[in-house]
């Protein structure tokens, strides 16, 4: 990959991304409050509990990233055991259990006197369902912004999707003490198709045809550069939609949202830091360590929402907790991206030793 091809400078969009995110959150909440009929209409467009408007925004967020991936590196990434093993262990051997611990700590101990016991148990169940569902799509954006290895990130998205089919129900059942949890096959299949497969095919086709006909230089200038801006704008549009659809909970239940958010954030930080440090210890470079730790910290909220509403009902505390996961995902992961970029020096010694 050439230096020009790997350039991820997004100008004013990336430089002031935190500001745009804040403004979009406010805009989304305002839209949802001022035009409730709009959010009600948008919420009807779902397939297997996956919002079609959000899916469209996510496509335009992920497709520009897929276009930039050199797919020869995907093959190499698939043969690299350390990052894959690190991510799998963090996702399935650590994060579900730490989330269960923090759900108990904050909702069962720290905030015990502020929440009815039955409600607290439902909130804890929702947090656990979030912790057991590893993210498979939006991590592409977070890894991209953190300047991680996109080939490795893509491989891990595929591995997470496959492992979720086998491991989600047993782990969720174990931690919740519920047997016979039904895997949301439709949600998993449709989200993988719309978030990964379609952008992947579109990105590969665009890259292959453009480079073959016009050359790599033309491709970088006339395809990659404009699409970088499209990707960030799609991220911001996704935020507006998410908060327009679900942001009402922040207004209606700010105390509960705050208490649930503390537990989710604590889990993200602990799992991220642990994975990051382990990656450094075992000699993984920054470009692979960053996406490994980012993937470990993030969650697949569609799957968690689908299971929570099936098990506990649409208006349950468990469903509310998974919605909090939706609303906090982007701001929290942008903080993690910032943390990655600020601590890249932590892996300099690894890079020198590999050379």
C-alpha positions in Angstrom: 0.0 0.0 0.0 1.4 3.4 -1.0 1.8 6.3 1.4 -0.8 8.2 -0.6 -3.2 5.3 -0.5 -2.9 4.9 3.3 -3.4 8.6 3.9 -6.5 9.2 6.1 -6.5 12.9 6.5 -10.1 14.1 6.5 -9.5 17.8 6.9 -12.0 19.8 8.8 -14.3 16.8 9.2 -11.8 14.8 11.2 -10.2 17.7 12.9 -13.5 18.9 14.5 -15.2 15.5 14.6 -16.0 15.8 18.3 -17.8 19.1 17.7 -19.8 17.6 14.8 -20.7 14.6 16.9 -22.0 16.8 19.7 -24.0 19.0 17.4 -25.5 15.9 15.6 -26.5 14.4 19.0 -28.3 17.6 19.9 -29.9 17.8 16.4 -31.1 14.2 16.6 -32.7 14.7 20.0 -34.3 17.9 18.9 -35.7 16.3 15.8 -37.1 13.4 17.7 -38.8 15.8 20.2 -40.1 18.4 17.7 -41.3 15.9 15.1 -42.3 12.7 17.0 -44.2 11.5 13.9 -40.9 11.5 11.9 -39.2 9.1 14.3 -42.4 7.0 14.5 -42.5 6.7 10.7 -38.8 5.9 10.4 -39.0 3.2 13.2 -41.5 1.3 11.0 -38.9 0.6 8.3 -37.2 -2.4 9.9 -36.1 -5.8 8.7 -35.3 -8.4 11.4 -35.1 -5.5 13.9 -32.5 -3.7 11.7 -33.5 -0.1 10.9 -33.3 0.4 7.1 -32.6 4.1 7.3 -29.7 3.4 9.7 -28.5 0.6 7.5 -28.4 2.9 4.5 -26.3 5.4 6.5 -24.0 2.7 7.7 -23.5 1.5 4.1 -22.2 4.9 3.1 -20.1 4.9 6.2 -18.5 1.6 5.5 -18.4 1.4 1.7 -15.8 4.2 1.4 -13.6 2.3 3.9 -14.0 -0.9 1.9 -12.9 0.9 -1.2 -9.5 1.7 0.4 -8.7 -1.8 1.6 -6.0 -3.6 -0.4 -7.6 -7.0 -0.4 -4.3 -8.8 -0.8 -3.6 -7.7 2.7 -6.8 -9.4 3.9 -5.4 -12.8 2.9 -2.2 -12.0 4.9 -4.2 -10.8 7.9 -6.2 -14.0 7.9 -3.0 -16.0 8.3 -1.8 -13.9 11.3 -2.8 -15.8 14.5 -1.8 -13.3 17.2 -4.3 -10.5 16.5 -7.1 -12.9 15.8 -6.5 -15.0 18.9 -6.3 -11.8 21.0 -9.5 -10.5 19.7 -11.4 -13.8 20.1 -10.2 -14.2 23.7 -11.1 -10.6 24.6 -14.6 -10.8 22.9 -15.7 -14.2 24.3 -13.4 -15.0 27.3 -13.3 -11.6 29.0 -15.8 -9.0 27.9 -19.1 -10.9 28.7 -17.9 -11.6 32.2 -16.5 -8.1 33.0 -19.8 -6.6 31.7 -21.7 -8.9 34.0 -19.5 -7.8 36.9 -19.9 -4.1 36.2 -23.6 -4.5 35.7 -23.8 -6.1 39.2 -21.3 -3.6 40.8 -23.1 -0.4 39.6 -26.7 -1.5 39.5 -26.6 -3.9 42.3 -24.3 -2.2 44.7 -23.3 1.4 43.9 -26.8 2.6 42.8 -28.7 0.0 44.7 -30.7 2.6 46.7 -31.8 4.5 43.6 -33.4 1.8 41.6 -36.1 -0.8 42.4 -34.6 -4.3 42.6 -36.7 -5.7 39.8 -35.8 -2.8 37.5 -32.1 -3.1 38.4 -32.2 -6.8 37.5 -33.7 -6.0 34.1 -31.1 -3.3 33.4 -28.3 -5.7 34.3 -29.8 -8.3 31.9 -29.7 -5.7 29.1 -26.1 -4.8 29.8 -25.1 -8.5 29.8 -26.8 -9.0 26.4 -24.8 -6.1 25.1 -21.5 -7.5 26.5 -22.0 -10.8 24.9 -22.6 -9.3 21.4 -19.3 -8.3 19.7 -19.5 -5.5 17.2 -19.1 -6.6 13.5 -19.6 -3.5 11.4 -19.1 0.0 13.0 -15.6 -1.1 14.2 -14.5 -0.6 10.6 -15.1 3.1 11.1 -13.4 3.2 14.4 -10.4 1.3 13.2 -10.2 3.5 10.1 -10.2 6.7 12.2 -7.6 5.2 14.6 -5.4 4.3 11.5 -5.5 0.6 12.2 -5.0 -2.3 9.9 -8.2 -2.4 7.9 -7.5 -5.8 6.5 -7.2 -7.3 10.0 -10.4 -5.4 11.1 -12.3 -6.9 8.2 -11.1 -10.4 9.0 -12.1 -9.9 12.6 -15.6 -8.7 11.6 -16.1 -11.9 9.7 -14.7 -14.1 12.6 -17.0 -12.3 15.0 -20.1 -12.8 12.8 -19.4 -16.6 12.6 -18.5 -17.0 16.3 -21.6 -15.2 17.4 -23.8 -17.8 15.8 -22.2 -20.5 18.0 -21.3 -18.7 21.2 -23.9 -16.0 21.8 -26.8 -18.1 23.1 -24.7 -20.3 25.5 -22.8 -17.4 27.0 -25.9 -15.2 27.4 -27.8 -18.1 28.9 -25.0 -18.8 31.3 -24.7 -15.2 32.5 -28.4 -14.6 32.7 -29.3 -17.9 34.2 -31.8 -18.5 31.4 -31.9 -21.6 29.3 -33.1 -21.9 25.7 -32.2 -18.4 24.5 -33.1 -18.2 20.8 -30.4 -16.8 18.5 -31.7 -13.9 16.5 -30.7 -15.6 13.2 -32.5 -13.0 11.1 -30.9 -10.1 12.8 -27.4 -11.6 12.5 -27.8 -12.6 8.9 -29.4 -9.4 7.7 -26.9 -7.2 9.6 -23.9 -9.1 8.2 -25.4 -8.9 4.7 -26.2 -5.2 4.8 -23.4 -3.9 6.9 -20.5 -6.1 5.6 -21.2 -8.2 2.5 -22.9 -5.5 0.4 -20.3 -2.8 1.2 -17.5 -5.3 0.7 -18.6 -6.4 -2.7 -19.3 -2.8 -3.8 -15.9 -1.6 -2.4 -13.9 -4.4 -4.0 -15.7 -3.9 -7.4 -15.1 -0.1 -7.3 -11.5 -0.5 -6.4 -10.8 -3.2 -9.0 -12.5 -1.5 -11.9 -11.1 2.0 -11.1 -7.5 0.9 -10.8 -7.7 -1.4 -13.8 -9.1 1.3 -16.1 -7.6 4.5 -14.7 -4.7 3.5 -12.5 -3.9 3.8 -8.8 -3.1 7.5 -8.9 -6.4 8.5 -10.5 -8.2 6.2 -8.1 -6.7 7.8 -5.0 -7.5 11.3 -6.2 -10.9 10.9 -7.8 -12.4 8.1 -5.8 -10.8 7.7 -2.4 -10.5 11.4 -1.5 -14.2 12.3 -2.1 -15.4 9.1 -0.4 -13.5 10.0 2.8 -15.8 12.9 3.3 -18.8 10.8 2.5 -17.9 8.3 5.2 -17.7 10.9 7.9 -20.9 12.6 6.8 -22.6 9.2 6.9 -21.4 8.7 10.4 -22.9 12.0 11.5 -26.1 11.3 9.7 -26.3 7.9 11.5 -25.9 9.8 14.8 -28.8 12.1 14.0 -31.0 9.2 13.1 -30.1 7.2 16.2 -30.8 10.0 18.5 -34.0 11.0 16.6 -35.3 7.5 17.0 -34.1 6.7 20.5 -32.9 9.9 22.1 -36.2 10.5 23.9 -35.0 8.1 26.7 -32.3 10.7 27.6 -35.0 13.3 28.2 -37.5 10.9 29.9 -35.1 8.8 32.1 -31.8 10.7 32.5 -31.0 9.2 35.9 -31.4 5.6 34.7 -29.5 6.4 31.5 -26.6 7.8 33.5 -26.4 4.8 35.8 -26.4 2.3 33.0 -23.9 4.3 31.0 -21.4 4.3 33.8 -21.3 0.5 33.8 -21.1 0.2 30.0 -18.3 2.8 29.9 -16.3 1.1 32.7 -16.5 -2.2 30.8 -15.3 -0.6 27.5 -12.4 1.0 29.2 -11.3 -2.0 31.2 -11.5 -4.5 28.2 -9.9 -2.0 25.8 -6.9 -1.3 28.1 -6.4 -5.0 29.0 -6.5 -6.0 25.3 -4.2 -3.1 24.4 -1.6 -4.0 27.0 -1.7 -7.7 26.2 -1.2 -6.9 22.5 1.9 -4.9 23.4 3.3 -7.6 25.6 3.0 -10.3 23.0 4.6 -8.2 20.3 1.6 -7.0 18.2 2.2 -3.7 16.4 -0.1 -0.7 16.7 -1.9 -1.2 13.4 -3.2 -4.6 14.6 -3.4 -3.8 18.3 -5.7 -0.8 17.9 -8.4 -2.7 16.0 -8.1 -5.7 18.3 -8.7 -3.5 21.4 -11.4 -1.4 19.6 -13.3 -4.6 18.6 -13.0 -5.9 22.1 -14.6 -2.8 23.6 -17.5 -2.3 21.2 -20.9 -4.1 21.0 -23.4 -5.3 18.4 -26.5 -3.4 19.6 -28.9 -4.7 17.0 -28.5 -8.3 18.2 -28.7 -7.2 21.9 -31.9 -5.3 21.3 -33.5 -8.2 19.4 -32.8 -10.7 22.2 -33.8 -8.2 24.9 -37.1 -7.4 23.4 -37.8 -11.1 22.7 -36.9 -12.2 26.2 -38.2 -9.3 28.3 -40.5 -7.2 26.1 -40.2 -3.9 24.2 -40.8 -1.7 27.2 -38.6 -3.7 29.6 -35.6 -2.4 31.5 -33.5 -4.8 29.6 -34.6 -3.4 26.2 -33.9 0.1 27.6 -30.4 -0.8 28.6 -29.6 -2.1 25.1 -31.0 1.2 23.7 -28.5 3.0 26.0 -25.8 0.9 24.3 -27.0 2.3 21.0 -26.9 5.9 22.2 -23.5 5.7 23.9 -21.7 3.6 21.4 -20.5 6.4 19.1 -19.3 8.9 21.7 -17.6 6.2 23.7 -15.8 4.7 20.7 -14.7 8.1 19.4 -13.0 8.5 22.8 -11.4 5.1 22.4 -10.2 6.2 18.9 -8.7 9.3 20.4 -7.0 7.2 23.2 -5.5 4.9 20.5 -4.0 7.8 18.6 -2.6 9.4 21.7 -0.9 6.2 22.8 0.5 5.0 19.5 4.0 5.6 21.0 3.3 2.7 23.4 4.0 0.3 20.4 7.0 2.0 18.9 9.4 -0.5 20.6 7.4 -3.3 19.1 7.8 -1.8 15.6 11.6 -1.3 16.0 12.1 -4.9 17.3 10.1 -6.3 14.3 12.4 -4.4 11.9 
